[in-house]
């Protein structure tokens, strides 16, 4: 398989061209022949014009590539090595929603042939690839797993907005259903991963490795958030405490904040779901998720208390929220916890204006029914720096004075302006 891919006798197809799939497709297309498949024709049309719908990649990344962008399933029939990189979200009940993944399996199963490979990059719980995906591939193709086709798992590690830790500079974990597939998959990824690949002993190990990467971060951030609640009651700043504690060589560098997005805020639920299937209640992971999921509401309540302490009528208060994307310097709004903050404030009848030059106005309206302000006003009672976008770091006390009224409050969730604000009522986690 690897030799034929390298010699362009076999083609790679990437299923799902989002923030994970598109970079993979383009990198492989610099080395071999690739088919980039997405079910959304409007996204495909943009990519044909060298435009990344996720706003992560520059148009130059499309240069010198041999790739066919398509939404036509028939075009997939000429591929032999399928990479599935579709979203794996959670539903309203915080249960894994495998719908996109299982539909992708149906699509691949309809076109795959004897001898083909299918590699999954979508984050799942251990066992999902072999227990949930493989049966669909067998059913749709009429082929037998291992004997007729091979399957592997190589979890995505792309960090949106990170220009340093990019796809080719992050070690890639790879796995296969047997030694032959594991080696072919490893060699294939070595075509594009400059720093090399790590060969996991099994598909389940690779699945578990990915899911605990984000679970570990989630639990550690939850601890910081819980500490921030305690320190707020004591009357000391969490960032000052962390700065002092960080002088010890082995202190872990985590900070409080809103934990959203499609990775850290989602992946732990896949692991706890699997744990429940096995009859175990994951206490630490679930506790961490509860703390992090509650932070938007907690911050809003602290703001309301501060407003009331100034003897203001809460129904006449104006609040400006700066930033609605799930993290800094990205356009992605999926599972943004800033929305929880906005909703909680609105429940007190507070008027909330929201700005974010990274986010798409129509996407925010469609997803959350929130209308972004193209031009914010002034005379705000509270300004909340909710996301530490690079452009926000340039703002100073004079700027915030121009936005706030006489008794205004600046809320700095990420501690961007700590030690820079002298004469404004300032609060951060």
C-alpha positions as CSV (number, residue, x, y, z in Angstrom):
1,X,0.0,0.0,0.0
2,X,2.7,2.5,1.0
3,X,4.8,2.0,-2.1
4,X,1.8,2.4,-4.4
5,X,0.8,5.6,-2.6
6,X,4.3,7.0,-2.8
7,X,4.4,6.2,-6.6
8,X,0.9,7.7,-7.1
9,X,-0.5,4.4,-8.2
10,X,-2.9,4.5,-5.2
11,X,-4.8,7.6,-4.1
12,X,-5.5,8.9,-0.7
13,X,-9.0,10.2,0.1
14,X,-9.7,12.5,3.0
15,X,-13.3,12.5,4.3
16,X,-14.2,15.7,6.0
17,X,-12.3,18.9,5.2
18,X,-12.6,20.9,8.4
19,X,-9.9,22.3,10.5
20,X,-8.4,18.7,10.7
21,X,-9.1,17.2,7.4
22,X,-8.0,20.1,5.1
23,X,-4.5,20.5,6.4
24,X,-4.0,16.7,6.1
25,X,-5.3,16.6,2.6
26,X,-3.1,19.5,1.4
27,X,0.1,18.1,3.0
28,X,-0.5,14.7,1.4
29,X,-1.3,16.4,-1.9
30,X,2.2,17.8,-1.9
31,X,3.6,14.2,-1.9
32,X,1.0,12.1,-3.7
33,X,-2.5,12.1,-5.4
34,X,-5.4,13.1,-3.1
35,X,-9.1,13.3,-3.2
36,X,-10.6,15.8,-0.7
37,X,-14.2,15.0,0.1
38,X,-16.8,17.1,2.0
39,X,-20.5,16.8,2.1
40,X,-21.0,20.6,1.9
41,X,-20.7,21.8,-1.7
42,X,-20.3,25.4,-0.6
43,X,-17.2,24.5,1.3
44,X,-15.8,22.5,-1.6
45,X,-16.4,25.5,-3.9
46,X,-14.4,27.7,-1.6
47,X,-11.5,25.3,-1.4
48,X,-11.4,25.1,-5.2
49,X,-10.7,28.8,-5.0
50,X,-7.8,28.2,-2.5
51,X,-9.9,29.5,0.4
52,X,-10.0,27.7,3.7
53,X,-13.5,27.9,5.1
54,X,-12.1,27.6,8.6
55,X,-9.8,30.6,8.1
56,X,-6.8,28.7,9.4
57,X,-4.7,28.2,6.2
58,X,-3.3,30.8,3.8
59,X,-4.1,30.4,0.1
60,X,-0.4,29.6,-0.5
61,X,-0.9,26.2,1.3
62,X,-3.0,25.1,-1.7
63,X,0.0,25.6,-4.1
64,X,1.9,22.7,-5.6
65,X,-0.7,20.2,-4.6
66,X,-2.3,17.3,-6.6
67,X,-5.8,17.3,-5.1
68,X,-9.4,17.0,-6.3
69,X,-12.0,18.7,-4.1
70,X,-15.4,17.1,-4.4
71,X,-18.8,16.5,-2.8
72,X,-19.5,13.7,-5.2
73,X,-19.3,10.2,-3.6
74,X,-18.5,8.6,-7.0
75,X,-15.2,10.4,-7.1
76,X,-14.1,8.4,-4.0
77,X,-14.2,5.2,-5.9
78,X,-10.7,5.7,-7.3
79,X,-9.2,6.0,-3.8
80,X,-7.5,3.1,-1.9
81,X,-6.5,4.8,1.4
82,X,-9.3,6.6,3.2
83,X,-8.7,9.0,6.0
84,X,-11.8,9.9,8.0
85,X,-11.6,13.3,9.8
86,X,-15.2,14.2,10.6
87,X,-16.4,15.9,13.9
88,X,-17.3,13.8,16.9
89,X,-19.5,16.2,19.0
90,X,-21.8,15.6,22.0
91,X,-25.5,16.0,22.0
92,X,-27.7,18.1,24.3
93,X,-27.5,15.4,27.0
94,X,-23.6,15.4,26.8
95,X,-23.6,12.0,25.2
96,X,-21.4,11.1,22.3
97,X,-23.0,12.0,18.9
98,X,-21.4,9.5,16.5
99,X,-23.8,10.5,13.6
100,X,-21.2,12.3,11.4
101,X,-18.7,9.4,12.0
102,X,-21.1,6.6,11.3
103,X,-22.4,8.4,8.1
104,X,-18.8,8.7,7.0
105,X,-18.4,5.0,7.5
106,X,-21.4,4.4,5.3
107,X,-20.0,6.6,2.6
108,X,-16.6,4.9,2.7
109,X,-18.2,1.4,2.9
110,X,-20.1,2.1,-0.3
111,X,-16.9,2.8,-2.4
112,X,-14.1,0.8,-0.8
113,X,-12.6,-2.3,-2.5
114,X,-10.7,-5.4,-1.6
115,X,-7.3,-4.4,-0.2
116,X,-8.2,-0.8,0.8
117,X,-7.3,0.9,4.0
118,X,-9.4,3.1,6.3
119,X,-7.8,5.3,8.9
120,X,-9.8,7.2,11.4
121,X,-8.6,10.6,12.9
122,X,-11.8,11.6,14.7
123,X,-11.5,11.5,18.5
124,X,-13.5,8.6,20.0
125,X,-13.7,6.4,23.1
126,X,-11.4,3.3,23.1
127,X,-13.1,0.5,21.2
128,X,-15.2,2.7,18.9
129,X,-13.2,2.1,15.7
130,X,-13.5,-1.7,15.9
131,X,-16.9,-2.0,17.6
132,X,-18.9,0.8,15.9
133,X,-17.1,1.7,12.7
134,X,-15.8,-1.6,11.4
135,X,-19.3,-3.4,11.3
136,X,-20.7,-0.5,9.1
137,X,-17.7,-0.8,6.7
138,X,-18.3,-4.6,6.5
139,X,-22.0,-4.2,6.0
140,X,-21.8,-1.5,3.3
141,X,-18.9,-3.1,1.4
142,X,-19.6,-6.8,1.8
143,X,-15.9,-7.2,2.6
144,X,-14.4,-8.9,5.7
145,X,-12.3,-6.9,8.2
146,X,-8.6,-7.7,8.2
147,X,-8.9,-10.3,5.4
148,X,-10.3,-8.0,2.8
149,X,-9.6,-4.5,4.1
150,X,-7.4,-2.9,6.8
151,X,-8.3,-0.3,9.4
152,X,-6.2,2.0,11.6
153,X,-6.5,4.9,14.0
154,X,-4.3,8.0,14.0
155,X,-5.7,10.7,16.2
156,X,-5.6,14.3,15.1
157,X,-3.5,16.6,17.2
158,X,-4.0,19.9,15.4
159,X,-4.3,22.9,17.7
160,X,-6.4,25.6,16.0
161,X,-4.8,29.1,15.9
162,X,-1.4,27.7,16.8
163,X,1.2,28.6,14.2
164,X,4.0,26.9,16.0
165,X,2.7,23.4,16.7
166,X,1.4,22.6,13.2
167,X,0.4,19.3,11.6
168,X,3.9,18.4,10.3
169,X,5.7,19.4,13.5
170,X,3.7,17.3,16.0
171,X,4.6,13.6,16.5
172,X,1.8,11.5,15.0
173,X,0.4,8.5,16.9
174,X,-0.5,5.7,14.5
175,X,-2.0,2.2,14.8
176,X,-3.3,-0.5,12.7
177,X,-5.4,-3.7,13.0
178,X,-2.3,-5.9,12.4
179,X,1.4,-5.5,12.0
180,X,1.2,-5.1,8.2
181,X,-1.3,-2.3,8.3
182,X,0.4,-0.6,11.2
183,X,3.6,-0.4,9.2
184,X,1.9,0.8,6.0
185,X,0.0,3.5,7.9
186,X,3.1,4.6,9.7
187,X,5.1,4.9,6.5
188,X,2.3,6.8,4.8
189,X,2.1,9.4,7.5
190,X,5.9,9.7,7.6
191,X,5.6,11.2,4.1
192,X,4.3,14.4,5.7
193,X,5.2,14.4,9.4
194,X,8.6,15.9,9.7
195,X,9.2,14.9,13.4
196,X,8.2,11.3,12.9
197,X,5.4,9.0,14.1
198,X,4.8,6.9,17.2
199,X,3.6,3.4,16.6
200,X,1.0,2.5,19.2
201,X,0.6,-1.2,20.1
202,X,-3.1,-1.3,19.1
203,X,-6.0,0.8,17.9
204,X,-7.5,1.0,21.4
205,X,-4.3,2.3,22.8
206,X,-4.1,5.0,20.1
207,X,-7.8,5.9,20.8
208,X,-7.2,6.1,24.5
209,X,-4.0,8.1,24.1
210,X,-5.8,10.9,22.3
211,X,-8.8,11.1,24.6
212,X,-6.7,11.4,27.8
213,X,-4.6,14.2,26.2
214,X,-7.6,16.5,26.4
215,X,-9.0,14.9,29.5
216,X,-5.8,15.6,31.4
217,X,-5.9,19.3,30.4
218,X,-9.6,19.5,31.3
219,X,-9.1,18.2,34.8
220,X,-6.1,20.5,35.4
221,X,-8.0,23.6,34.2
222,X,-10.9,22.6,36.4
223,X,-8.6,22.6,39.4
224,X,-7.5,26.1,38.5
225,X,-11.1,27.2,38.1
226,X,-12.0,25.8,41.5
227,X,-9.0,27.5,43.0
228,X,-10.1,30.8,41.4
229,X,-13.5,30.4,43.1
230,X,-11.8,29.8,46.5
231,X,-9.3,32.6,46.0
232,X,-12.1,35.0,45.0
233,X,-13.8,34.4,48.4
234,X,-10.5,35.0,50.1
235,X,-9.9,38.2,48.2
236,X,-6.7,37.4,46.3
237,X,-5.9,37.2,42.6
238,X,-5.5,33.7,41.2
239,X,-3.0,34.7,38.6
240,X,-0.8,36.2,41.3
241,X,-1.0,33.0,43.3
242,X,-0.1,31.0,40.2
243,X,2.8,33.3,39.4
244,X,4.2,32.8,42.9
245,X,3.7,29.0,42.9
246,X,5.2,28.8,39.4
247,X,8.6,29.6,40.7
248,X,9.0,26.0,41.7
249,X,10.5,23.9,38.9
250,X,7.8,21.2,38.8
251,X,4.7,23.3,39.2
252,X,2.3,22.7,36.3
253,X,1.5,25.7,34.1
254,X,-2.3,25.8,33.9
255,X,-4.7,28.7,34.2
256,X,-8.4,29.3,34.9
257,X,-10.8,30.2,32.2
258,X,-13.8,29.2,30.0
259,X,-13.3,25.7,28.6
260,X,-15.2,25.3,25.4
261,X,-14.5,24.1,21.8
262,X,-14.7,20.7,20.2
263,X,-11.8,19.0,22.0
264,X,-11.2,19.8,25.7
265,X,-14.9,20.6,26.4
266,X,-16.1,17.4,24.6
267,X,-13.6,14.6,24.6
268,X,-13.9,13.8,28.4
269,X,-17.6,13.0,27.9
270,X,-16.6,10.2,25.4
271,X,-14.4,8.6,28.1
272,X,-16.9,8.9,30.8
273,X,-19.5,7.4,28.5
274,X,-17.3,4.4,27.9
275,X,-16.6,4.1,31.6
276,X,-20.3,4.0,32.4
277,X,-20.7,1.2,29.8
278,X,-18.1,-0.7,31.8
279,X,-20.0,-0.1,35.1
280,X,-17.6,2.6,36.5
281,X,-18.4,6.2,37.4
282,X,-15.4,8.4,36.6
283,X,-15.5,10.7,39.6
284,X,-12.5,13.0,38.9
285,X,-13.3,13.5,35.2
286,X,-17.0,14.2,35.8
287,X,-16.2,16.6,38.6
288,X,-13.8,18.5,36.4
289,X,-16.4,18.7,33.7
290,X,-19.0,20.0,36.1
291,X,-16.6,22.8,37.3
292,X,-15.6,23.8,33.8
293,X,-19.2,23.7,32.5
294,X,-20.3,25.9,35.3
295,X,-17.8,28.7,34.9
296,X,-19.8,30.8,32.5
297,X,-22.7,31.0,34.9
298,X,-20.3,31.6,37.9
299,X,-18.6,34.6,36.2
300,X,-21.9,36.1,35.3
301,X,-23.2,35.8,38.8
302,X,-20.0,37.5,40.2
303,X,-20.5,40.4,37.7
304,X,-24.2,40.8,38.8
305,X,-23.1,41.0,42.4
306,X,-20.6,43.7,41.6
307,X,-23.2,45.7,39.7
308,X,-25.7,45.4,42.6
309,X,-23.0,46.5,45.0
310,X,-22.8,49.8,43.1
311,X,-26.6,50.3,43.7
312,X,-27.3,50.1,40.0
313,X,-30.7,49.0,38.6
314,X,-29.8,45.7,36.9
315,X,-32.5,46.2,34.3
316,X,-30.7,49.4,32.9
317,X,-27.2,48.0,32.9
318,X,-25.2,47.7,29.6
319,X,-22.5,45.1,29.2
320,X,-19.9,44.7,26.4
321,X,-18.5,41.2,25.8
322,X,-15.3,41.2,23.9
323,X,-14.8,37.9,22.1
324,X,-17.2,34.9,21.4
325,X,-15.0,32.3,19.8
326,X,-14.1,29.3,21.9
327,X,-10.4,30.4,22.1
328,X,-8.1,33.1,21.0
329,X,-7.2,34.0,17.4
330,X,-9.6,31.5,15.8
331,X,-12.9,31.9,14.0
332,X,-14.4,28.7,15.5
333,X,-17.4,29.3,17.7
334,X,-18.4,25.6,18.3
335,X,-19.2,25.0,22.0
336,X,-18.1,28.4,23.0
337,X,-18.6,28.9,26.8
338,X,-18.7,32.7,26.3
339,X,-22.3,32.0,25.2
340,X,-23.1,30.6,28.7
341,X,-21.8,33.9,30.2
342,X,-24.0,35.9,27.8
343,X,-27.1,33.8,28.4
344,X,-26.7,34.0,32.2
345,X,-26.4,37.8,32.1
346,X,-29.4,38.1,29.8
347,X,-31.4,36.1,32.3
348,X,-31.0,39.0,34.7
349,X,-32.4,41.3,31.9
350,X,-29.0,42.8,31.3
351,X,-28.4,44.3,27.9
352,X,-25.4,42.6,26.3
353,X,-23.5,43.7,23.3
354,X,-21.0,41.2,21.9
355,X,-18.1,41.9,19.5
356,X,-15.6,39.6,17.8
357,X,-13.8,40.4,14.5
358,X,-12.7,36.7,14.2
359,X,-16.2,35.3,14.3
360,X,-18.6,35.2,11.4
361,X,-21.7,37.3,12.0
362,X,-24.1,34.8,10.2
363,X,-22.6,31.8,11.9
364,X,-23.0,33.3,15.4
365,X,-26.6,34.3,14.6
366,X,-27.5,30.8,13.2
367,X,-25.8,28.9,16.0
368,X,-26.7,31.0,19.0
369,X,-29.2,33.6,17.9
370,X,-26.7,36.3,19.0
371,X,-26.2,39.3,16.8
372,X,-22.6,40.5,16.9
373,X,-22.2,44.3,17.0
374,X,-20.2,45.6,14.1
375,X,-19.6,48.8,16.0
376,X,-19.8,48.9,19.7
377,X,-21.0,51.9,21.7
378,X,-19.8,53.4,24.9
379,X,-21.2,54.2,28.4
380,X,-21.0,50.6,29.4
381,X,-21.4,49.6,33.0
382,X,-19.3,46.5,32.4
383,X,-16.7,45.5,29.8
384,X,-15.8,41.8,29.7
385,X,-12.6,40.7,28.0
386,X,-13.8,37.1,27.5
387,X,-11.2,35.8,24.9
388,X,-7.6,36.9,24.8
389,X,-7.4,37.7,21.0
390,X,-4.0,39.1,20.1
391,X,-5.6,42.5,19.1
392,X,-7.1,42.8,22.6
393,X,-3.6,42.8,24.3
394,X,-2.9,46.2,22.7
395,X,-5.8,47.9,24.6
396,X,-4.9,50.1,27.6
397,X,-6.6,51.8,30.5
398,X,-7.4,54.8,28.4
399,X,-9.2,52.7,25.8
400,X,-11.4,51.0,28.5
401,X,-12.1,54.4,30.1
402,X,-13.6,55.5,26.7
403,X,-16.0,52.5,26.8
404,X,-17.0,52.6,30.5
405,X,-19.2,55.0,32.4
406,X,-18.2,56.6,35.7
407,X,-18.6,53.5,37.9
408,X,-17.7,51.0,35.2
409,X,-16.2,47.6,35.8
410,X,-13.6,45.8,33.7
411,X,-13.8,42.0,33.9
412,X,-10.6,40.3,32.6
413,X,-11.3,36.6,32.4
414,X,-7.8,35.6,31.1
415,X,-5.8,38.1,33.2
416,X,-4.6,40.0,30.1
417,X,-4.5,43.4,31.8
418,X,-3.3,42.4,35.2
419,X,-1.0,45.1,36.7
420,X,-2.0,47.4,33.8
421,X,-5.2,48.8,35.2
422,X,-4.9,51.4,38.0
423,X,-8.0,53.5,38.2
424,X,-10.8,51.2,36.9
425,X,-12.7,48.8,39.1
426,X,-11.0,45.6,37.8
427,X,-11.8,41.9,38.4
428,X,-10.4,38.7,37.0
429,X,-10.5,35.0,37.9
